[in-house]
Amino acid sequence: MSFTTSEENYIKGIFHLQQETGLVNTNSLAAEMQTRPASVTDMLKKLKSKKLLQYEKYKGFKLNEAGKKAEEILKQDKNTE
């Protein structure tokens, strides 16, 4: 599966935040990414359509197993460049 640069950045941001807090909310990711919550919501929809996120209504979201694997692949790709 291939990702845009923006998708890669969001995956990394989500991974980083969920290591600290478990579930991530839109506002914390917006602050991490230095963008607006509406932009985060748009990207979350894209990542969810790629089946990379687990969402719990009113609680937040996190990378599911496929998302964690994607993050690991992104790390490996960066290390081989």
BELZICOR-V116060 format. One record per residue. N is the residue number from 0. D_FIRST is the distance of its C-alpha to the first C-alpha in whole Angstrom. Layout:
# BELZICOR-V116060
n={N | N}
d_first={D_FIRST | D_FIRST}
This chain:
# BELZICOR-V116060
n={0 | 1 | 2 | 3 | 4 | 5 | 6 | 7 | 8 | 9 | 10 | 11 | 12 | 13 | 14 | 15 | 16 | 17 | 18 | 19 | 20 | 21 | 22 | 23 | 24 | 25 | 26 | 27 | 28 | 29 | 30 | 31 | 32 | 33 | 34 | 35 | 36 | 37 | 38 | 39 | 40 | 41 | 42 | 43 | 44 | 45 | 46 | 47 | 48 | 49 | 50 | 51 | 52 | 53 | 54 | 55 | 56 | 57 | 58 | 59 | 60 | 61 | 62 | 63 | 64 | 65 | 66 | 67 | 68 | 69 | 70 | 71 | 72 | 73 | 74 | 75 | 76 | 77 | 78 | 79 | 80}
d_first={0 | 4 | 7 | 10 | 13 | 15 | 12 | 11 | 15 | 15 | 13 | 16 | 19 | 18 | 18 | 21 | 23 | 22 | 23 | 27 | 27 | 25 | 24 | 23 | 25 | 24 | 27 | 27 | 23 | 25 | 27 | 25 | 23 | 26 | 25 | 27 | 26 | 25 | 22 | 21 | 21 | 20 | 16 | 17 | 17 | 13 | 12 | 14 | 13 | 9 | 11 | 11 | 15 | 18 | 21 | 25 | 27 | 29 | 28 | 25 | 21 | 19 | 15 | 15 | 14 | 11 | 11 | 13 | 11 | 8 | 12 | 13 | 10 | 11 | 14 | 14 | 13 | 16 | 18 | 18 | 18}
